[in-house]
Amino acid sequence: MLDFRSCAFAFLTLFVATQVHAEAPATSAAPGAGAASPTITVFAAASLKNALDAAAAAYKSKTGVDTAISYAGSMALAKQIESGAPAEIFLSADAASMDFLAERNLIQPKTRFDLLGNTLVLIAPRTSKLEKVALTKEAFASAIGSGKIATGDVASVPVGKYAKAALDKLGLWSVAEPHFAFTDNVRSALMFVAREEAPLGIVYLTDAKSEPKVKIVATFPSTSHPPIVYPIALTASAKGDAPAKFLNFLKGPEAKAIFVEQGFAPLH
């Protein structure tokens, strides 16, 4: 019998406002096989899109196995999984979102590990006259002017949480706070700057590298915020060998090379 609840949750994941959904076409059955290979369903932080799409394409080329990847803010995805969305792998941009699921017994704890690290940067449109911004009150205030700083919501989006921690540590929060334009994922913040709708943005190095319409004008010291980590795990509902095999591929040398090229720091 058709499970209407599963269909409803799958439909919901396609319409998360900030989500970019990437799904490869169905693969044909392997020679001698009676059916097509299963499609692996992955929920992943928005900042992973370019790198994870490339890794998934490499995995399909190697194995013939497809992945359906939904991208959004990490906590938004975690709450979808809590509500029953049919993800098999969760890859978040912070420990808190993964902990949220772990506390509810919604991941397989033995499969969890930190896959990647990242760097926090200040960006400006490529056309901006700014080249370098010192992380001092005077320089920061001058760079902002009367404009906005785009970043993730500091209450719920990992990049926003890291940004707030860094600005607090550097004594810049009071300067920046009145100018924030908060978004529900890092890629939305990136687009505000790329479209010149905000003169500054705080995103990850990997996002900045993925968008030719922006440039990096400052890098936040790693000591100014908690380590940026991307934990990965199988969800409690993951079945069969296919999700585990893809998870293992992501920590292997082929995927590692892709992540490094995109600016991530492999941690495993």
VOGUBA-659633 format. One line per 5 residues: number of its first residue (from 1); for each residue x, y, z of C-alpha. Coordinates in steps of 0.001 Angstrom, whole numbers, plus 524288, in hexadecimal, padded with zeros to 5 digits. Each point is the difference from the previous one (the first is absolute). Example, Ala and Ser with C-alpha at 12.3 -4.5 7.8 and 13.67 -1.06 7.14 Angstrom:
<atoms>
1> 8300C/7EE6C/81E78; 8055A/80D70/7FD6C
</atoms>
This chain:
<atoms>
1> 80000/80000/80000; 804E0/80D7F/7FCDD; 80567/806EC/80C0E; 7FA1B/80DA1/7FEFB; 807E3/8052E/80B73
6> 80CE7/7FC86/7F974; 7FB61/80664/7F371; 7FC05/80C3C/80731; 80D33/80153/806A3; 80734/7FD8F/7F343
11> 7F7A2/80A88/7F996; 802F6/80963/80B1D; 80EA1/7FEB5/7FE5D; 7FEEF/8048F/7F1EA; 7F9E1/80CCE/80439
16> 80893/804D9/80AFC; 801B2/80E3C/7FC36; 80EB4/7FFFB/8002C; 80226/7F260/7FB2F; 806BF/7FCA0/7F370
21> 7FC31/7F24D/7FC01; 808FD/7F827/7F758; 7FBF5/7F2C3/7FB0B; 806FB/7F82A/7F5B5; 7F7F6/7F88C/7F5DA
26> 7FCD8/7F1F6/80351; 80AC6/7F69E/7FCAB; 7FDBD/7F40F/7F7C3; 80176/7F2A9/80605; 80D94/7FA4E/80080
31> 8027E/7F4D4/7F6A5; 7F958/7F3E9/8051B; 7F88C/80762/80A81; 7F152/7FEDD/8010C; 7FDAA/80E31/8040B
36> 80664/80D3A/80032; 8094D/80370/80B08; 7F999/806FF/80B75; 800AE/80ECB/800CE; 80686/804F4/80C76
41> 7F8F3/80B50/80692; 80904/80A17/80628; 7FCB8/80C39/807C9; 80B95/80962/8003C; 803A7/80DC0/80438
46> 7FE68/80A08/7F51D; 80E7D/8037B/80045; 80342/7F254/7FB16; 7F8A3/800DC/7F32F; 80B06/8018A/7F626
51> 8092B/7F660/8067A; 7F5D9/7F5B9/80361; 7F9CB/8009B/7F28B; 80D6A/7FD5F/7FA32; 80290/7F4D6/80980
56> 7F2C3/7FA01/7FD0D; 802B8/800D4/7F163; 80D17/7F934/801FC; 7F951/7F55B/807F9; 7F5B7/7FDDE/7F588
61> 80A8B/7FF0E/7F599; 8070A/7F5D6/8082C; 7F481/7F7DE/804BC; 7F3FE/8039F/7F80A; 7F8E4/803A9/80C8A
66> 7F80E/80C8F/80067; 7FE6C/80999/80B29; 7F4CB/8095F/8029F; 80577/80B50/807E1; 7F802/80A7D/806E7
71> 80752/80C31/80462; 7FB90/809CC/80A3A; 803C6/8056E/80D3D; 804D4/7F511/808DA; 7F5FD/801A3/80AD9
76> 7F4D4/8014B/7F643; 803F1/7F2E7/7FA44; 80195/7F9E2/80D70; 7F227/80409/80379; 7FAF1/7FA37/7F34C
81> 8067F/7F32A/8038C; 7F9E5/800E4/80D89; 7F2D0/80181/7F94F; 80238/7F3A8/7F81A; 80647/8049B/7F362
86> 8064A/7F41C/7F984; 80E7B/80393/80083; 80A23/7F52A/800E9; 80C1C/80870/801FF; 800D9/80D03/8072E
91> 80BA1/80909/7FE00; 7FF22/80C7C/80806; 80856/80C32/80142; 8009E/7FF7F/80ECB; 7FFDE/7F667/80B39
96> 7F3A4/805D4/805F0; 7F73C/7FBD2/7F4B5; 80560/7F22F/80073; 7FEC1/7FFD9/80ED4; 7F1B0/803C6/7FE63
101> 7FD97/7F354/7F8B5; 808E5/7F7E9/808AB; 7F86D/80427/80C17; 7F3A3/7FAED/7F97A; 8062E/7F31D/7FBCF
106> 7FE63/803AD/7F1B2; 80DE0/7FCE2/7FB8D; 80849/7F3BD/800F8; 80A15/804FD/809DC; 80AD8/7F68D/7FC4B
111> 80002/8056A/7F22A; 801E9/80E35/8041E; 80CDB/806F7/7FDA7; 804F8/80D95/7FC5B; 80247/7FFD8/7F15C
116> 80482/80DD2/7FCCC; 80471/80D1C/80533; 7FE8D/80DA9/7FA4F; 8045F/80E34/80190; 7F7C7/80C1B/802E0
121> 80202/80B9E/7F6F1; 7FB03/80DB8/7FD55; 7FC0D/8023C/7F1E0; 7FC69/80B71/7F752; 7FAD1/800BA/7F21A
126> 80A8B/7FE11/7F5BE; 7FD41/80DD1/7FB37; 80215/80617/80D79; 80B25/80991/80208; 80337/7F8D9/80C91
131> 80BD7/7F71D/7FF24; 803B5/7FD48/80E1E; 7F863/80319/80C4D; 80724/80025/80CFA; 7F856/7F987/80AF0
136> 7FFA6/80C54/8084A; 7F448/80846/803D8; 80430/80B83/7F7C1; 802E2/7F82F/7F3BC; 7F3F3/7F783/80178
141> 7F6FD/80BAF/801E5; 805FA/806E5/7F444; 7FE60/7F3FC/7F765; 7F1AF/7FE3A/803C7; 7FC21/80E35/7FEAE
146> 7F12A/80080/7FFD8; 7FEDB/7F2C6/7F96C; 7FCD4/7F259/804A4; 807F1/7F412/803D7; 7FA05/7F351/7FB1F
151> 801EE/7F389/807AE; 7F81E/7F4D8/8059E; 7F6B4/8020C/80B4B; 80880/80075/80C2D; 7F5AE/7F89A/807C5
156> 7FE81/7F42F/7F727; 8093C/7FF80/7F447; 80DC8/7FAD0/8024B; 8071A/80A96/7F84E; 7F887/80A55/80797
161> 803B5/7F9CC/80CE8; 80E50/7FFA6/7FC0D; 7FF18/80E1F/7FB45; 7FA50/804CA/80CCA; 80A69/7F8D8/807D0
166> 80AD7/805F6/7F7B6; 7FA85/80DC1/80087; 7FE28/7FF0B/80EB7; 80DE2/7FB2B/801CB; 80599/80ADA/7F788
171> 7F7D4/80AB2/80646; 7F88C/802AF/7F36E; 7F251/7FB77/80381; 7FB1E/80D78/80420; 8049A/805A8/7F30B
176> 7FA25/7F535/7F7B5; 7F32F/7FCF9/806E6; 7F7D8/80B83/7FADB; 803A8/7FC98/7F206; 7FD03/7F17D/7FF3B
181> 7F750/7F9F4/7F5A1; 7FDBC/7F235/804F1; 7FD1E/7F48E/7F6F8; 7FBE5/7F1FE/8025B; 80C07/7FA11/7F9AD
186> 80D96/80427/7FBF8; 7FD92/7FF38/7F15C; 7F52E/80A1B/8010D; 80982/8092A/806E2; 809EE/7FD7E/7F540
191> 7F5FD/8039E/7F594; 7FC9F/80CE6/806B0; 80E33/80426/7FE91; 801AF/7FA47/7F25D; 7F424/807DD/7FB73
196> 805B2/80C3F/8068A; 7F443/800F0/8090A; 8093D/80035/80BAB; 80DB3/805F0/8001B; 80517/7F5B1/80974
201> 7FCFC/7F211/803D8; 80541/7F5D5/80955; 8008E/7F277/7F9EA; 80919/7F467/7FF1D; 80C4F/7FFCE/7F7CC
206> 7FA13/7F545/7F796; 7F42D/8086A/7FCBF; 8089C/80B6E/7FC3E; 8081C/7F734/7F72A; 7F3BB/7FB02/7F941
211> 7FAE1/80D6F/7FBFD; 807EC/80839/7F64B; 7F7EA/80C25/802D4; 80598/80189/80DB7; 80D8A/801AF/805D3
216> 805C3/7FD8C/80D6C; 803C4/80C63/80732; 80342/7FA2B/80D52; 801C2/7F2CC/8066D; 7FBA5/7FE0C/80E02
221> 80A50/7F9B1/808B8; 7FCB2/7F1E1/80345; 801EA/80396/80E49; 7F4C5/809D4/7FF64; 7F535/7F5D2/7FF09
226> 7FD7F/7F19B/802EC; 805DB/7F685/7F612; 7F7BA/7FF03/7F3B8; 7FD13/7F19E/7FE66; 7F6FB/7F81C/7F740
231> 7FB5B/7F3A8/806E0; 7FA0C/7F509/7F7F8; 7F816/7F412/803FC; 7F646/7F60A/7FB29; 7F249/802D2/804AF
236> 7F8BF/7F62C/80859; 7F737/7FCDA/7F46B; 80B1C/7FCF5/7F676; 7FEE3/7F217/7FADD; 808D3/7F6FA/7F860
241> 80E2A/80192/7FBEC; 7FEA3/80B01/7F60B; 7FFCC/80BBC/8096A; 80B89/7FAB4/807DB; 807F0/7FDDD/7F3A2
246> 7FDCC/80E01/7FB9B; 80369/80519/80D86; 80CD6/7F86A/7FF7F; 802BD/80547/7F25C; 7FED1/80DE1/80538
251> 80B79/7FDDD/8092B; 8083E/7F948/7F5A5; 80A9C/805CB/7F748; 7F794/8032D/7F41B; 7F627/807F2/807B5
256> 80AB5/805FF/80857; 80689/80586/7F3D1; 7F322/80638/7FBE6; 7FDD2/80609/80D64; 80DD9/8057D/80074
261> 7FE64/80611/7F28A; 7F3C2/806E9/804D7; 80721/8056D/80BE5; 7FBB0/7F690/80AAE; 80965/7FA08/809C7
266> 7FDF9/7F137/800EB; 7FFD0/7FB8E/80E2D; 7FF18/7F155/7FE3F
</atoms>
